[in-house]
Amino acid sequence: MVYLALDFGGSAVKGAITDTHANIIEKFSLPSRVNSFDAWFALFDPIFAQLQQRYCIEGIAISACGAVEIEKGLVYGASSLRYIHGVDVKQLFSQRYHVPIEIENDACCAALAERSFGNQCDSTNICLVVIGSGVGGALILNGQLCKGHQLYGGEFGYAIINFENGSPQVVSELASTQALIVQAARALNIPRQSLNGKKVFELYNSGDTAIMAVVDKWVGYLATALFNLQYTLDPEYIVLGGGISQQPKLIPLIEDKFSQYTQAMPYCHITPQVVASKFGNDANLIGAVVHFIQRQSR
């Protein structure tokens, strides 16, 4: 028994065939930035046909950016993928491919992956913070996803952590991987397209003084956001997702900031326990399958 998982991201749709334990058997990728679902289906149809010839696909599990109403299959909010918003995604897929469909928010999927198969799977209280083009997240309380009244629970990237010339600056603007790249490119006076998170940390590790200052400031914003989360939601663990979470120096740098904070504020006696995601960029795919199995087994 296998499932097809799809993760709709800002630049690509990642796909995978998985088994019932969400082990990935095969992966693929195709563009996500098209003008309509019809245009996207034209890309996906031949891939699905080929996969159906090789596997008995029990259903399609979808991870999507935005606030997702799982019963109605609707994706609220806004993103660069305008075509996924305001339509019944579940119905579109089920009518076309004739298999069961389930859809959930991407960060919620990643949190479900960690809760089910991650290193902290014994914990029932987890904050997942996904660092990418923005900052997203999800919250698991008492072992269950907590999505909030308007489905925006876990959208940590909207939290205000600074003001510049009287204008608020949010976590996504200052502490995302994209923010790090923009700040690094500005410091080096080079096009941002020539950098990514991995390259920035390579420059940091090489001792580039300009980049070391940029990373220190960026980590400060991120650590501040995580510290605030700890004292707002009090999770057992804060799990960092996104590609940059796998950088070996990131968590030690965050912990150094925590030490500075607790020394300056001795009344803050709880230090956040921050860990990296076990699954990295595959977390959304794995969690989408976890969500699919949970929904279909009801």
Buried (B, 14 or more C-beta within 10 A) or exposed (E): EBBBBBBBBBEEBBBBBBEEEBEBEEEBBBEBBBEEBEEBBEEBEEBBEEBEEEBEBBBBBBBBBBBBBBEEBBBBBEBEBEBBBEBBBBEBBBEBBEBBBBBBBBBBBBBBBBBBBBBBEEBBBBBBBBBBBBBBBBBBBEEEBBBEEEBEBBBBBEBEBBEEEEEEBBBBBBBBBBBBBBBBBEBBEEEBEEBBBEEBBBBBBEEBEEBBBBBEBBBBBBBBBBBBBBEEBEBEBBBBBBBBBBBEEBBEBBBBBBEEBBEEEEEBEEEBBBBBBBBBBBBBBBBBBBBBBBBEEE
